């Protein structure tokens, strides 16, 4: 039988110790997906409560389905829900969400670095594997990768306790849309991880770690021209350029 408490914060697991059925329910991939998406949405909105409509859109379900699941998560103590303001993860919910993210991001990096898969194709594979991989296998993968701090897209990887480490540099990260002509920088993160956008970034040499130079900025056209290594210059709209973080 699988370990239904795998990776769960002690407080969350203990809450269901007297009800095995409920623990199993909370251990499903659906709940883990909700917690992960809630955490990511909170990061984008300044840690504010997330409206149910945004939760439903992010998970890809109807508002009614999202409401039912959020109420169950809130009842477990992993989130707080108010009809008017929305839902926000509790400390225990955040801990679990971070552990799901850890599994997802280590799997992505393993698929790219060890199995040599295209970075534009690993997200969907990791979405499946993050819910079934054992802690033992995950830690072996982590060791094989030499305990990385970021995944192939530059997203930070939480540690075994579900914590994000301090940045390697105190310098402030900015996005490409805020750059000025002549700036030289390094791409550290790609925020849009759709397959089509990642293929576009790779085609123009804009993957994390790439050294780039801003050739021109046109505020009227709201565009940025950039070149990377031996790649020809490419012009991006401000909205596309904002998806690249630089250092």
Secondary structure as UniProt FT lines:
FT   TURN            4..7
FT   HELIX           10..15
FT   TURN            16..18
FT   HELIX           20..26
FT   HELIX           29..44
FT   TURN            45..47
FT   HELIX           52..59
FT   HELIX           63..76
FT   STRAND          79..82
FT   TURN            83..85
FT   STRAND          86..89
FT   HELIX           91..113
FT   TURN            119..121
FT   HELIX           122..129
FT   TURN            130..132
FT   HELIX           135..144
FT   TURN            145..146
FT   TURN            152..153
FT   TURN            160..161
FT   STRAND          174..175
FT   HELIX           176..178
FT   TURN            181..182
FT   STRAND          184..190
FT   HELIX           195..203
FT   TURN            204..205
FT   TURN            208..209
FT   STRAND          211..218
FT   TURN            219..222
FT   STRAND          223..228
FT   TURN            229..230
FT   STRAND          234..237
FT   HELIX           238..241
FT   TURN            242..243
FT   STRAND          244..246
//
